Amino acid sequence: MLKNIPRILHPELLKILMEMGHNDYIILVDANYPATSGAKRLIRADGVEVTDMLDAILQLFPLDTFVNDPVILMQPRAEEPTPEIWSEFKEIINKHDSDKAFKDFHLMDRFDYYNFAKEAYAIVQTGTTARYANISLKKGVF
């Protein structure tokens, strides 16, 4: 066992976080996301809420300070309201973003997001059932 590492970050996920370099993306997705068919590396986190995973990862993961949009979300359809979970995302990010890399979410069309996600370093599929509970994080440097 190691100290001060959140328990939901299991060895395989820790290895991926360590392997990632500056400019790589990790994407946390909800239970409905088609991750199995489009991930280079898929980490299953069934039973874990995406907000808990985001909180755990951001304790170790620096956001990219060299870009204006290190956090990308899937844009809902025009007739849908802003997802409630996004305010939780923002609160968690602001709690951990000591470098102030995060300004606001960058939104991406659903189908563009699916294509973008196929190129991500890894996808972590959580057990969250909230809609549009997908968040992409661009890794920075310390």
C-alpha positions, 0 to 999 in steps of 0.5 A: 500500500502507498500513502495519500493515494485515493483508493479508487485509483487502482494500479492499472489507472495509476500506471496510465496516469504516470505514462501519460505525457504533456498534451495527452488526454484522459477521458472520464465517461459515464456508464452509457458511453460507447467506450469499449468500441472506441478506446485505445486503453479502457479502464473500467471503474464500475460502481464509481461515480465520475465525480469521485473519480475526477476528484481522485485523479485531480489530486495527482494530475496537472491540467495543461496551463499552455492551452485555453481549454484543458477541459472538454465536455460533450455538448448537449443538444440545443433543446436540452438543459445544461447538465447538473453534473457540470456544476459539480465538475467545475467545483472539483476542478477549481478545488484542485487547480492551483495553477489556474489552468481552468477557465471554463469548459470547452464544448464539443459536438457529440459526434466530434467528441466520439471521434476525439475520444478515440485518440485519447490516451485512455478512457475511464468508464465509470458507473455514473448514469447521469447524462453528459457526464463525460469529461476530458482532461489534458495533462500538463506539467508540474 
